[in-house]
Amino acid sequence: MKNIKEEKKEIIYICNTILGDANRTHLNRVLFLCKNYTVHIFARKRICSVAYKKASSVYVLPSYLLKWLFPFWVIKKVYFNLKTYNNKIIYSTYEPITLITAYWVHMLGMKWVADIYDDPKKIIILLQQSKNIFSYIKLCLRWIEYGYAKILLKKADLVVTLIKTEVEQNYFVRKDKILHITNGVNLSVKFPKSVIKEESPFTIIYVGTVETMRLRNVPDILYSLYKKIGFFKFICIGYQTNNGYKWLNNKVQAKCAEIALEIKGVLPYEEVLQNIAQAHVCICPYPNIGDLNPAYPIKIFDYMAMGKPIVATRLRGIKEILQDGVDGFLVAPNSSEEMAQSLAMLKENPKLCEKLSLAAKRKVRQYDWDIIHAKVLPALNNIILK
């Protein structure tokens, strides 16, 4: 635990974890808070060194304590370590356990801001894809946890969210309590320049979670593209859920073994950017399912900042970022043929690729995290002053 002299405006930040990739939503949010307030972080898991250095104090749940004890542990720490509650507000992330914890701490008499940058139901959606008995037991417990959190969320004083419609309709939060923002991009990152070699095969890259739900159309997309252009390379980067690597490899090999498939798994952020730099086209092939429709995928902002041609599905969140034919191509969520056709067109038209790349690079400037957070600051100050 680390301590620095407290200032007047203080935030008790309750989260699951904070990872160190420079363009992660939760990292950029907490850095913004630390820049403007005195922040005390309470986390269930590890905290990256960048967030640790910027916060006024950091508390991480000891490994010997069960995770479900997190709310009790936070209340004890807040009560005995922070002493007074004047000029403090609670700021929590979207996970059900952090929402429950925040509400309980909020009952000590502090204002509560909930940051719903992902759907609290996300863990349930992931567990529903698994078929083993342990997952069913875990799923039942998660449903109880989620149901309680769902009841509590509407009691927050402010909800900062990427999914305004869902928060309003599914969680019954009043419109006047909602601040709608998008994800953003850290433009202070030194993005590598494109390094495509003339002899390199046509290379497509996907960065994101490797799971059946998100990538279910990819095998058909790759097969359709192979029939149009012949040999190419497909690179897949990201962590897996429910044996996503094995599923993708087996499906692609069964469809067309001639494709050069590289599943690279989880890589450091700098290596991810280097791989993007070597690709001709980047894709976001999400179907219209689960919590994907309203999402603002962080990697799309990385693709744009690096000036890469993008082919993505025409989902609600993505349509707010990309304009079809201007700074990317948008295709129907379940049309493998349409996405393959767009990829084939980009392979044969370098000038079109350049046009999309330049437009995307210009467009992404309006999504700089500083611009996004400029909308959050007055709303937070208003809550503090109430």
C-alpha positions, -999 to 999 in steps of 0.1 A, spaced: 0 0 0 12 35 -10 3 68 6 6 104 -5 -8 135 12 -45 139 4 -61 168 -13 -96 182 -11 -114 165 -39 -110 128 -35 -123 98 -53 -125 62 -40 -120 42 -72 -133 6 -69 -124 -18 -97 -116 -54 -106 -81 -47 -121 -61 -22 -141 -39 -36 -168 -10 -16 -184 -18 -15 -222 -15 22 -231 -49 23 -249 -71 3 -225 -103 21 -214 -99 15 -177 -63 26 -176 -70 59 -194 -100 65 -172 -81 61 -140 -52 83 -153 -77 110 -161 -91 108 -126 -57 108 -110 -48 140 -130 -78 159 -117 -84 144 -83 -68 126 -53 -76 90 -61 -76 60 -37 -77 27 -57 -94 -4 -43 -89 -35 -65 -96 -72 -65 -66 -80 -86 -33 -66 -97 -28 -29 -106 -3 -19 -133 27 2 -122 15 33 -142 -18 35 -122 0 27 -90 24 56 -93 -4 81 -102 -28 72 -75 -27 87 -40 -31 53 -23 -36 18 -36 -52 -12 -19 -53 -46 -35 -73 -75 -20 -48 -99 -4 -45 -132 -22 -54 -152 9 -89 -137 10 -117 -151 -10 -128 -128 -38 -164 -126 -26 -151 -109 6 -141 -79 -15 -171 -57 -5 -165 -63 32 -127 -57 28 -133 -24 10 -157 -11 36 -133 -20 64 -104 -2 45 -124 29 37 -138 32 72 -105 27 91 -79 41 66 -97 71 50 -115 81 82 -136 111 69 -160 111 39 -163 148 32 -154 157 -4 -151 121 -14 -171 103 -41 -172 66 -51 -163 58 -86 -168 21 -97 -162 1 -128 -189 -21 -145 -184 -55 -129 -213 -67 -107 -191 -72 -77 -176 -37 -80 -211 -22 -84 -223 -40 -53 -192 -29 -33 -196 7 -45 -233 8 -34 -224 -5 1 -196 21 5 -220 47 -9 -243 40 20 -217 56 43 -229 89 29 -209 95 -3 -220 102 -39 -216 73 -63 -205 74 -100 -207 41 -120 -186 37 -151 -203 12 -174 -178 9 -202 -189 -27 -206 -222 -45 -199 -223 -59 -164 -239 -90 -179 -207 -97 -199 -194 -125 -176 -227 -143 -178 -227 -141 -216 -192 -157 -216 -201 -184 -191 -232 -194 -211 -209 -205 -239 -192 -231 -217 -208 -266 -212 -191 -281 -182 -208 -286 -148 -184 -262 -130 -194 -234 -154 -231 -241 -147 -225 -237 -110 -205 -206 -115 -232 -193 -139 -259 -196 -112 -238 -177 -87 -231 -150 -113 -268 -146 -120 -274 -139 -84 -246 -114 -82 -257 -98 -115 -293 -96 -104 -284 -77 -72 -261 -54 -91 -288 -47 -116 -311 -36 -89 -285 -13 -74 -272 4 -105 -302 28 -108 -293 41 -74 -260 56 -86 -259 94 -87 -243 94 -122 -237 67 -148 -209 73 -173 -215 48 -201 -208 37 -236 -241 18 -238 -267 45 -231 -297 26 -246 -290 -6 -226 -284 13 -194 -317 31 -198 -338 2 -210 -322 -28 -192 -310 -12 -160 -338 14 -156 -314 43 -150 -330 77 -155 -320 97 -185 -309 127 -164 -284 104 -146 -267 92 -177 -236 107 -194 -230 90 -227 -194 89 -241 -175 67 -265 -142 49 -261 -111 68 -273 -75 66 -283 -42 75 -266 -26 96 -293 5 101 -272 15 66 -281 43 63 -307 24 42 -332 49 24 -356 48 32 -393 35 8 -418 63 -17 -428 47 -38 -455 73 -55 -477 66 -59 -514 72 -96 -513 48 -101 -483 16 -120 -489 -17 -101 -486 -21 -100 -448 -52 -95 -427 -52 -90 -390 -78 -93 -362 -70 -81 -327 -94 -88 -299 -109 -116 -278 -107 -150 -296 -140 -167 -289 -167 -185 -308 -193 -157 -303 -171 -129 -318 -154 -149 -346 -181 -173 -356 -182 -159 -392 -144 -158 -396 -139 -193 -411 -165 -186 -438 -151 -151 -445 -116 -166 -450 -128 -194 -472 -148 -170 -494 -118 -147 -497 -95 -176 -506 -119 -185 -535 -115 -149 -547 -78 -141 -543 -60 -174 -535 -33 -175 -509 -31 -149 -481 -22 -147 -444 -45 -142 -415 -31 -131 -381 -52 -133 -349 -40 -117 -317 -58 -117 -283 -67 -138 -253 -90 -167 -257 -122 -178 -239 -135 -214 -240 -106 -228 -261 -111 -201 -288 -76 -208 -303 -83 -245 -309 -118 -238 -322 -106 -212 -347 -77 -233 -359 -98 -264 -364 -126 -245 -382 -102 -227 -406 -82 -258 -413 -114 -277 -421 -126 -250 -444 -93 -242 -462 -60 -256 -451 -41 -235 -477 -47 -203 -457 -16 -191 -437 -32 -188 -403 -12 -174 -374 -28 -174 -339 -3 -154 -318 -23 -152 -286 -17 -125 -260 12 -101 -269 26 -70 -252 9 -38 -266 40 -27 -284 42 -61 -303 5 -59 -311 11 -25 -328 41 -39 -347 19 -67 -361 -7 -43 -371 19 -22 -389 28 -52 -410 -8 -60 -421 -25 -47 -453 -60 -47 -438 -75 -48 -403 -109 -64 -396 -136 -63 -369 -159 -91 -379 -184 -91 -349 -219 -105 -354 -249 -87 -340 -251 -107 -308 -248 -103 -270 -231 -70 -260 -213 -65 -293 -239 -43 -311 -233 -11 -290 -196 -16 -285 -168 8 -295 -140 -17 -300 -107 -2 -287 -87 -18 -315 -106 0 -342 -92 33 -327 -57 17 -329 -63 6 -365 -74 42 -374 -45 59 -355 -20 37 -375 -37 46 -408 -48 11 -417 -77 2 -440 -105 -13 -419 -134 -37 -428 -159 -40 -400 -195 -51 -394 -223 -26 -395 -231 -25 -358 -245 4 -338 -213 14 -320 -190 9 -350 -213 30 -372 -208 59 -349 -170 57 -355 -166 47 -391 -184 60 -422 -188 34 -449 -167 41 -479 -150 71 -463 -127 59 -436 -135 22 -437 -159 -4 -451 -189 -15 -432 -207 -48 -441 -237 -67 -429 -229 -85 -396 -237 -120 -409 -226 -116 -445 -193 -135 -449 -195 -130 -486 -198 -92 -483 -168 -89 -460 -147 -112 -483 -157 -90 -513 -146 -59 -495 -112 -74 -486 -107 -86 -521 -114 -51 -534 -89 -36 -511 -62 -61 -522 -67 -50 -558 -69 -13 -552 -39 3 -533 -52 38 -540 -85 30 -523 -65 17 -493 -46 49 -491 -77 70 -493 -94 51 -464 -62 52 -444 -57 90 -446 -94 96 -438 -92 72 -408 -61 89 -395 -78 123 -397 -110 111 -381 -94 94 -351 -81 128 -337 -116 136 -325 -115 105 -303 -84 115 -283 -89 105 -247 -84 141 -236 -114 151 -257 -135 123 -244 -127 130 -208 -133 167 -213 -170 157 -213 -167 138 -180 -149 164 -159 -178 189 -155 -202 161 -148 -180 148 -120 -174 182 -105 -211 188 -105 -217 156 -85 -189 166 -60 -204 201 -55 -240 189 -50 
